[in-house]
């Protein structure tokens, strides 16, 4: 009886240990978002944009496939590119994030375009965005809405961080 009890305890411990390992592996495969914000809408418009840093802490590349939110029926991933000496914006279908790296979405680079915004986006508001990744992971974050002045302040801080890191 005593041996059966010890065996049962050992099996339970092994099972719990395996679950803990499994959940920690899954935690590292979940991308995380930093420095995210959405631009306040300009009065009379229904378009905005969003910027952020997306980190992939896993050992495998992941792909951002789609972005959704209750504030808009259509959010697209866009990239600025130089064409014939002019900066142009074009829609892209996905964003690949290499293992153990990050992608910066920023003005004049990669970003999300938010179309047909249902109501004006105002500073101090929080908006939920859901990012859908290729590894069947979705990440929903509350993103602050910034005024042009707040946005400029964040951009200056990011620029100083880059200068300090290089």
DRENVOTOR-178924 format. One line per 5 residues: number of its first residue (from 1); their letters; for each residue x, y, z negated of N, C-alpha, C. Coordinates in steps of 0.1 Angstrom, whole numbers, plus 5000, padded with zeros to 4 digits. Last residue first. Layout:
N
NUM = a = X,Y,Z,X,Y,Z,X,Y,Z; ... $
//
This chain:
166
166 = xxxxx = 5234,5525,5294,5243,5523,5305,5256,5530,5302; 5217,5531,5273,5220,5517,5275,5231,5515,5286; 5214,5559,5275,5221,5553,5263,5225,5539,5266; 5199,5560,5298,5212,5566,5298,5220,5561,5287; 5176,5547,5290,5184,5541,5301,5198,5547,5301 $
161 = xxxxx = 5167,5564,5270,5170,5551,5266,5179,5544,5277; 5162,5587,5285,5172,5588,5275,5177,5574,5271; 5140,5577,5300,5152,5581,5307,5164,5582,5297; 5121,5574,5279,5126,5562,5287,5139,5565,5294; 5117,5600,5271,5123,5591,5262,5128,5578,5269 $
156 = xxxxx = 5106,5611,5295,5119,5616,5290,5125,5606,5280; 5082,5596,5296,5092,5594,5307,5106,5599,5302; 5069,5606,5273,5073,5592,5274,5084,5590,5284; 5066,5633,5282,5073,5630,5270,5078,5616,5270; 5049,5630,5304,5062,5635,5306,5071,5632,5294 $
151 = xxxxx = 5026,5620,5291,5033,5612,5300,5047,5617,5302; 5018,5643,5276,5022,5630,5269,5030,5621,5278; 5012,5659,5298,5022,5663,5288,5027,5651,5281; 4990,5646,5311,5003,5648,5318,5015,5652,5309; 4978,5623,5286,4977,5635,5294,4990,5637,5301 $
146 = xxxxx = 4971,5587,5285,4980,5599,5283,4976,5611,5292; 4956,5561,5269,4955,5570,5280,4963,5583,5276; 4970,5530,5258,4966,5544,5256,4965,5552,5269; 4957,5498,5260,4966,5507,5266,4961,5521,5263; 4955,5467,5247,4949,5480,5246,4959,5490,5250 $
141 = xxxxx = 4958,5438,5267,4964,5448,5258,4955,5460,5258; 4959,5404,5274,4950,5415,5273,4956,5425,5263; 4972,5381,5295,4976,5389,5284,4967,5402,5284; 4970,5347,5304,4964,5360,5305,4968,5368,5293; 4985,5320,5320,4985,5329,5309,4978,5342,5312 $
136 = xxxxx = 4991,5303,5342,4978,5302,5335,4977,5310,5322; 5014,5312,5353,5015,5301,5344,5002,5299,5336; 5008,5336,5368,5008,5323,5375,5009,5311,5366; 4987,5358,5349,5000,5353,5354,4998,5339,5360; 4969,5388,5346,4968,5374,5349,4980,5368,5355 $
131 = xxxxx = 4962,5412,5322,4972,5408,5332,4971,5392,5333; 4938,5435,5314,4941,5420,5313,4950,5417,5325; 4934,5464,5294,4938,5458,5307,4942,5443,5304; 4914,5486,5276,4919,5472,5277,4922,5469,5292; 4923,5518,5264,4916,5510,5275,4923,5496,5275 $
126 = xxxxx = 4917,5545,5243,4924,5532,5245,4916,5524,5255; 4923,5581,5243,4914,5569,5246,4923,5557,5246; 4940,5601,5244,4937,5596,5231,4927,5584,5232; 4927,5616,5274,4938,5614,5264,4932,5609,5251; 4902,5598,5293,4907,5610,5286,4918,5607,5276 $
121 = xxxxx = 4888,5590,5323,4897,5585,5313,4904,5597,5306; 4853,5590,5332,4866,5597,5331,4875,5591,5320; 4841,5558,5343,4839,5571,5336,4853,5577,5334; 4849,5539,5362,4835,5540,5359,4832,5553,5351; 4871,5543,5389,4870,5543,5374,4855,5547,5371 $
116 = xxxxx = 4879,5535,5415,4865,5535,5411,4863,5535,5396; 4912,5520,5408,4902,5526,5416,4888,5526,5410; 4943,5522,5398,4930,5519,5392,4920,5527,5400; 4974,5507,5405,4964,5518,5409,4950,5513,5404; 5003,5501,5387,4989,5497,5390,4981,5509,5394 $
111 = xxxxx = 5036,5500,5402,5026,5505,5393,5013,5499,5396; 5070,5505,5411,5059,5496,5409,5049,5502,5400; 5076,5540,5417,5080,5526,5418,5069,5517,5418; 5066,5565,5410,5075,5564,5422,5081,5550,5423; 5063,5557,5376,5060,5566,5387,5070,5564,5398 $
106 = xxxxx = 5066,5521,5369,5069,5535,5366,5065,5544,5378; 5072,5491,5354,5062,5498,5363,5063,5513,5359; 5099,5470,5352,5094,5483,5348,5084,5488,5359; 5104,5438,5340,5100,5446,5352,5095,5459,5346; 5129,5416,5326,5118,5425,5325,5116,5433,5339 $
101 = xxxxx = 5139,5383,5317,5142,5396,5323,5129,5404,5321; 5139,5354,5315,5146,5362,5306,5149,5376,5311; 5133,5348,5350,5134,5343,5336,5142,5353,5328; 5116,5375,5369,5126,5364,5367,5127,5360,5353; 5085,5380,5381,5094,5384,5370,5103,5372,5367 $
96 = xxxxx = 5068,5393,5409,5076,5382,5403,5085,5387,5392; 5037,5403,5416,5050,5408,5410,5057,5396,5404; 5016,5404,5445,5020,5399,5432,5033,5405,5428; 5008,5419,5467,4999,5409,5463,5003,5403,5449; 5008,5455,5470,5015,5442,5470,5006,5432,5463 $
91 = xxxxx = 5002,5484,5489,4997,5474,5480,5005,5462,5481; 5024,5512,5490,5017,5501,5496,5013,5491,5486; 5032,5546,5496,5027,5536,5487,5021,5525,5494; 5062,5562,5508,5048,5556,5510,5045,5547,5499; 5083,5588,5515,5079,5579,5505,5064,5575,5507 $
86 = xxxxx = 5100,5590,5546,5089,5595,5538,5086,5584,5527; 5119,5580,5563,5123,5592,5556,5111,5597,5547; 5106,5557,5573,5109,5568,5582,5112,5581,5574; 5097,5549,5541,5094,5546,5555,5097,5558,5564; 5104,5537,5509,5107,5547,5519,5105,5542,5533 $
81 = xxxxx = 5077,5528,5487,5088,5524,5495,5091,5536,5505; 5061,5519,5457,5065,5530,5466,5077,5525,5474; 5035,5495,5452,5050,5499,5452,5052,5510,5461; 5008,5482,5432,5014,5490,5443,5029,5492,5441; 4981,5462,5425,4995,5464,5423,5001,5471,5435 $
76 = xxxxx = 4948,5474,5417,4958,5469,5426,4972,5471,5421; 4916,5470,5405,4929,5474,5401,4939,5467,5410; 4883,5474,5406,4894,5472,5415,4907,5478,5409; 4863,5481,5389,4861,5469,5396,4873,5465,5404; 4871,5494,5356,4872,5495,5371,4870,5481,5377 $
71 = xxxxx = 4869,5489,5329,4868,5503,5334,4868,5505,5349; 4874,5463,5323,4860,5467,5323,4859,5481,5329; 4900,5449,5344,4895,5457,5332,4881,5461,5334; 4929,5431,5356,4914,5434,5355,4911,5442,5343; 4953,5420,5379,4950,5429,5367,4935,5432,5368 $
66 = xxxxx = 4973,5393,5391,4961,5401,5392,4960,5409,5379; 4997,5379,5390,4988,5377,5402,4977,5388,5403; 5030,5378,5382,5018,5386,5379,5009,5385,5391; 5048,5349,5377,5043,5359,5387,5030,5365,5382; 5079,5339,5363,5065,5340,5363,5061,5350,5373 $
61 = xxxxx = 5107,5317,5359,5101,5329,5365,5086,5328,5364; 5117,5304,5327,5111,5302,5341,5106,5315,5346; 5123,5307,5301,5134,5303,5310,5129,5300,5324; 5107,5337,5288,5108,5323,5291,5120,5320,5300; 5102,5364,5285,5112,5358,5276,5114,5343,5278 $
56 = xxxxx = 5095,5390,5304,5094,5375,5305,5105,5369,5297; 5079,5420,5299,5090,5412,5296,5087,5397,5297; 5070,5450,5315,5066,5436,5312,5078,5427,5311; 5063,5482,5308,5074,5473,5309,5068,5459,5306; 5041,5504,5327,5045,5497,5315,5058,5489,5318 $
51 = xxxxx = 5013,5523,5339,5027,5520,5339,5031,5513,5326; 4986,5531,5361,4991,5526,5348,5005,5521,5350; 4963,5555,5374,4974,5546,5375,4979,5542,5361; 4931,5564,5389,4942,5566,5379,4953,5556,5382; 4902,5579,5403,4914,5571,5405,4924,5574,5394 $
46 = xxxxx = 4881,5596,5406,4878,5583,5400,4890,5573,5402; 4878,5631,5400,4884,5620,5407,4880,5607,5400; 4869,5652,5385,4863,5651,5398,4869,5639,5406; 4898,5657,5366,4884,5660,5368,4880,5659,5383; 4920,5630,5367,4919,5644,5370,4904,5646,5372 $
41 = xxxxx = 4924,5607,5340,4919,5610,5353,4918,5625,5355; 4955,5599,5324,4942,5605,5323,4937,5608,5337; 4973,5569,5331,4972,5584,5333,4957,5588,5331; 4982,5546,5306,4974,5549,5317,4972,5564,5319; 5010,5528,5294,5001,5539,5293,4993,5540,5306 $
36 = xxxxx = 5034,5509,5275,5023,5510,5285,5015,5522,5283; 5056,5499,5261,5056,5513,5267,5045,5515,5277; 5053,5464,5269,5058,5475,5260,5056,5488,5268; 5041,5431,5267,5040,5444,5274,5045,5455,5263; 5052,5397,5274,5047,5408,5265,5049,5422,5272 $
31 = xxxxx = 5043,5364,5285,5050,5377,5287,5044,5388,5277; 5047,5334,5270,5038,5345,5271,5045,5358,5273; 5066,5315,5265,5062,5316,5279,5051,5327,5281; 5069,5315,5238,5080,5321,5246,5076,5322,5261; 5046,5301,5230,5048,5315,5227,5058,5322,5235 $
26 = xxxxx = 5051,5275,5239,5041,5283,5246,5042,5298,5243; 5070,5268,5220,5073,5268,5235,5064,5277,5242; 5055,5269,5198,5065,5278,5199,5070,5279,5213; 5037,5248,5202,5031,5262,5202,5043,5272,5203; 5054,5226,5202,5046,5229,5214,5042,5243,5214 $
21 = xxxxx = 5063,5226,5176,5073,5228,5187,5065,5232,5200; 5039,5221,5163,5046,5234,5160,5056,5237,5171; 5033,5196,5172,5024,5207,5175,5031,5220,5173; 5054,5182,5161,5053,5182,5176,5044,5194,5180; 5049,5184,5134,5061,5190,5139,5060,5191,5154 $
16 = xxxxx = 5025,5170,5132,5025,5184,5130,5037,5191,5135; 5035,5144,5138,5025,5150,5146,5025,5165,5145; 5053,5140,5117,5058,5140,5131,5048,5147,5140; 5036,5140,5095,5046,5150,5096,5051,5151,5111; 5020,5117,5101,5014,5131,5101,5024,5141,5103 $
11 = xxxxx = 5040,5098,5099,5033,5100,5112,5027,5113,5112; 5046,5100,5072,5057,5102,5082,5050,5105,5096; 5022,5094,5060,5028,5107,5058,5038,5110,5069; 5020,5067,5069,5010,5076,5073,5015,5091,5071; 5043,5056,5056,5042,5056,5070,5032,5066,5075 $
6 = xxxxx = 5034,5060,5029,5046,5067,5034,5046,5067,5049; 5012,5042,5029,5010,5056,5026,5022,5065,5031; 5024,5018,5034,5014,5023,5044,5012,5038,5042; 5039,5016,5011,5046,5017,5024,5037,5022,5034; 5019,5012,4992,5028,5024,4991,5035,5026,5004 $
1 = x = 5008,4988,5000,5000,5000,5000,5009,5013,5000 $
//
